[in-house]
């Protein structure tokens, strides 16, 4: 399975801000249909306008990724209309840090439900449809934080580690089905989530630059996309010790 350099039907969760929003704009081009979900309808409408200005078709859905039945219905309906080439399970939350909680006041249980269950609820119906066609690509958003159990954000680190291993297992399980599965492990990317951090964030990257890197790498169907390289090497070394 090789990646799709120009997927025509792309579904992205958590598209109302941050990396999800930037990825929607990165994939927006004539001939492409984007299926975008998020929690904020007004921000989704703004993004839809930008996507359509770039020539892409766009369908929005305000849905909670924690709701398995709602996600199954949405993903299935999207695939019925335009068979999905690429699904990016991007939606995620953080409880912030122990010193500075996130503005949304997410509990540890909320973090796991969104970051782990939400990914499963996105991926499961997508894989069901892709297996029928023996083609498709899944991308799961993890984090460089998944390589180290940081005491300031234990639930976030653990949830991102869970989906990183989930993606690795899915890649092996579905290679024979012609389905590519990649896990994305970014470092610090400017977003409402990182705005809650109260510490120095080395190599902080703008979302459009991160999205361009992710899109370019996904076209090659790698097992993992981890960046920036200095931070990736640093957290791997920390994990060893």
C-alpha positions as CSV (number, residue, x, y, z in Angstrom):
1,X,0.0,0.0,0.0
2,X,1.4,3.4,-1.0
3,X,0.0,6.7,0.1
4,X,-2.4,8.8,-2.0
5,X,-0.7,11.9,-3.2
6,X,-4.1,13.5,-4.0
7,X,-7.0,11.9,-2.1
8,X,-10.4,12.9,-3.5
9,X,-12.4,12.2,-0.3
10,X,-10.9,13.1,3.0
11,X,-12.6,13.0,6.5
12,X,-11.0,14.9,9.4
13,X,-12.2,15.0,13.0
14,X,-11.3,17.9,15.2
15,X,-11.2,20.2,12.2
16,X,-12.5,23.4,13.9
17,X,-9.1,24.5,15.2
18,X,-5.4,23.7,15.4
19,X,-3.8,21.0,13.3
20,X,-7.2,19.7,12.1
21,X,-8.1,23.1,10.7
22,X,-4.7,23.4,9.0
23,X,-5.0,20.0,7.5
24,X,-8.4,20.8,6.1
25,X,-6.9,23.8,4.3
26,X,-3.9,21.7,3.2
27,X,-6.1,19.2,1.4
28,X,-8.6,21.7,0.0
29,X,-8.3,21.8,-3.8
30,X,-10.6,21.4,-6.8
31,X,-11.9,17.9,-7.1
32,X,-11.6,17.2,-3.4
33,X,-14.5,16.6,-1.0
34,X,-13.8,17.2,2.7
35,X,-15.8,15.9,5.5
36,X,-15.1,18.0,8.6
37,X,-16.2,17.6,12.2
38,X,-15.7,19.6,15.3
39,X,-17.3,20.9,18.5
40,X,-17.6,24.6,17.4
41,X,-20.1,25.1,14.6
42,X,-19.1,28.8,14.0
43,X,-15.5,27.9,13.5
44,X,-16.4,25.0,11.3
45,X,-18.5,27.4,9.1
46,X,-15.5,29.8,8.8
47,X,-13.2,26.9,7.8
48,X,-15.8,25.7,5.3
49,X,-15.8,29.1,3.6
50,X,-12.0,29.0,3.3
51,X,-12.0,25.4,2.0
52,X,-14.6,26.3,-0.7
53,X,-12.7,29.3,-1.8
54,X,-9.9,26.9,-2.6
55,X,-12.2,25.0,-4.9
56,X,-13.0,22.0,-2.7
57,X,-16.4,20.6,-1.7
58,X,-17.1,20.6,2.1
59,X,-19.6,19.0,4.4
60,X,-19.7,19.8,8.1
61,X,-20.8,17.9,11.1
62,X,-20.9,19.0,14.7
63,X,-20.4,15.7,16.5
64,X,-18.8,14.4,19.7
65,X,-16.2,11.7,18.8
66,X,-17.0,10.1,22.2
67,X,-20.5,9.2,20.8
68,X,-19.9,5.8,19.0
69,X,-23.3,5.6,17.3
70,X,-23.2,9.2,16.1
71,X,-19.7,8.7,14.7
72,X,-20.6,5.4,13.0
73,X,-23.6,7.1,11.3
74,X,-21.6,10.1,10.2
75,X,-18.6,8.1,8.8
76,X,-20.9,5.7,7.0
77,X,-23.0,8.4,5.5
78,X,-19.9,10.2,4.3
79,X,-18.5,7.0,2.7
80,X,-21.9,6.3,1.1
81,X,-21.7,9.6,-0.8
82,X,-18.0,9.8,-1.6
83,X,-16.0,6.7,-0.7
84,X,-13.3,7.8,1.7
85,X,-9.7,7.8,0.5
86,X,-8.2,9.2,3.7
87,X,-9.5,9.4,7.3
88,X,-7.6,11.5,9.8
89,X,-8.5,10.8,13.4
90,X,-7.3,14.1,14.7
91,X,-9.7,15.1,17.4
92,X,-8.1,15.4,20.8
93,X,-8.0,17.3,24.1
94,X,-5.7,18.0,26.9
95,X,-6.4,18.7,30.6
96,X,-3.6,21.3,30.4
97,X,-0.9,21.0,33.1
98,X,-1.2,20.5,36.8
99,X,-0.4,24.2,37.3
100,X,-2.6,25.5,34.5
101,X,-5.7,23.4,33.6
102,X,-7.2,23.7,30.2
103,X,-9.9,26.4,29.7
104,X,-12.4,23.6,29.0
105,X,-11.7,21.9,32.3
106,X,-11.3,18.5,30.8
107,X,-11.0,15.7,33.4
108,X,-8.6,12.8,33.0
109,X,-11.6,10.6,32.1
110,X,-12.6,13.1,29.4
111,X,-9.1,13.1,28.0
112,X,-9.1,9.3,27.6
113,X,-12.7,9.2,26.2
114,X,-11.9,11.8,23.6
115,X,-8.3,10.8,22.7
116,X,-8.7,7.0,22.8
117,X,-12.4,6.2,22.4
118,X,-12.8,9.0,19.9
119,X,-10.1,7.6,17.7
120,X,-11.6,4.1,17.9
121,X,-15.0,5.5,17.0
122,X,-13.5,7.2,14.0
123,X,-11.4,4.4,12.8
124,X,-13.7,1.4,13.2
125,X,-16.4,2.4,10.7
126,X,-13.8,3.7,8.3
127,X,-11.9,0.4,8.2
128,X,-15.1,-1.5,7.8
129,X,-15.8,0.4,4.5
130,X,-12.2,0.5,3.3
131,X,-11.8,-3.3,3.7
132,X,-14.6,-3.9,1.3
133,X,-12.7,-1.9,-1.4
134,X,-9.2,-3.2,-0.3
135,X,-7.9,0.4,-0.3
136,X,-7.8,3.4,1.8
137,X,-5.6,5.2,4.3
138,X,-6.0,6.0,8.0
139,X,-4.0,8.6,9.9
140,X,-4.1,8.7,13.7
141,X,-2.9,11.8,15.7
142,X,-0.7,10.9,18.6
143,X,2.1,13.1,20.0
144,X,5.8,13.1,20.9
145,X,4.5,13.2,24.5
146,X,3.5,9.6,23.9
147,X,7.1,8.5,24.4
148,X,7.5,9.8,27.9
149,X,5.2,9.9,31.0
150,X,5.4,13.5,31.9
151,X,4.0,14.2,35.4
152,X,2.4,17.5,34.4
153,X,0.0,15.8,31.9
154,X,-0.2,12.0,32.7
155,X,-3.6,11.4,31.1
156,X,-2.6,13.1,27.9
157,X,0.7,11.2,27.6
158,X,-1.0,7.9,28.3
159,X,-3.9,8.5,25.9
160,X,-1.5,9.4,23.1
161,X,0.7,6.4,23.8
162,X,-2.4,4.2,23.6
163,X,-3.3,5.4,20.1
164,X,0.3,5.2,18.9
165,X,0.4,1.5,19.7
166,X,-3.2,1.1,18.3
167,X,-2.0,2.6,15.0
168,X,1.0,0.3,14.9
169,X,-1.1,-2.8,15.4
170,X,-3.7,-1.7,12.9
171,X,-1.0,-1.2,10.3
172,X,0.2,-4.7,10.7
173,X,-3.3,-6.1,10.9
174,X,-4.6,-4.4,7.7
175,X,-1.6,-4.4,5.4
176,X,-3.0,-7.4,3.6
177,X,-6.2,-5.5,3.1
178,X,-4.5,-2.8,1.0
179,X,-5.1,-0.2,3.8
180,X,-2.3,2.1,5.0
181,X,-2.2,3.2,8.6
182,X,0.1,5.9,9.9
183,X,0.5,7.5,13.3
184,X,1.4,11.2,13.5
185,X,3.6,12.3,16.5
186,X,4.1,16.1,16.3
187,X,6.0,18.1,18.9
188,X,4.7,21.5,20.0
189,X,2.3,23.0,17.4
190,X,0.6,26.4,18.0
191,X,-3.0,25.8,18.9
192,X,-5.6,26.4,21.6
193,X,-4.3,23.2,23.2
194,X,-0.7,24.4,23.5
195,X,-2.0,27.8,24.6
196,X,-2.8,26.1,28.0
197,X,0.8,25.2,28.5
198,X,2.7,27.2,31.1
199,X,6.3,26.1,30.2
200,X,8.8,26.8,27.4
201,X,7.9,24.9,24.2
202,X,11.1,24.3,22.1
203,X,10.7,24.2,18.3
204,X,7.1,25.5,18.6
205,X,5.7,25.2,15.0
206,X,2.9,27.0,13.2
207,X,0.0,24.9,12.2
208,X,0.2,25.4,8.5
209,X,3.8,24.3,8.4
210,X,3.0,21.2,10.5
211,X,0.0,20.4,8.2
212,X,2.1,20.7,5.1
213,X,4.7,18.3,6.6
214,X,2.0,15.8,7.5
215,X,0.4,15.9,4.1
216,X,3.7,15.4,2.3
217,X,4.7,12.5,4.5
218,X,1.3,10.8,4.4
219,X,1.6,10.6,0.6
220,X,4.4,8.1,1.2
221,X,2.4,6.0,3.7
222,X,5.0,5.8,6.5
223,X,4.4,3.9,9.7
224,X,5.1,7.0,11.7
225,X,5.4,10.8,11.1
226,X,7.4,12.3,14.0
227,X,8.7,15.9,14.0
228,X,10.7,18.0,14.7
229,X,13.6,15.6,14.5
230,X,15.6,17.1,17.4
231,X,12.6,16.7,19.8
232,X,11.9,13.2,18.6
233,X,15.4,12.1,19.3
234,X,15.3,13.8,22.7
235,X,12.1,12.1,23.9
236,X,13.4,8.8,22.6
237,X,16.5,9.2,24.7
238,X,14.5,10.3,27.7
239,X,12.3,7.2,27.3
240,X,15.5,5.0,27.3
241,X,16.5,6.4,30.7
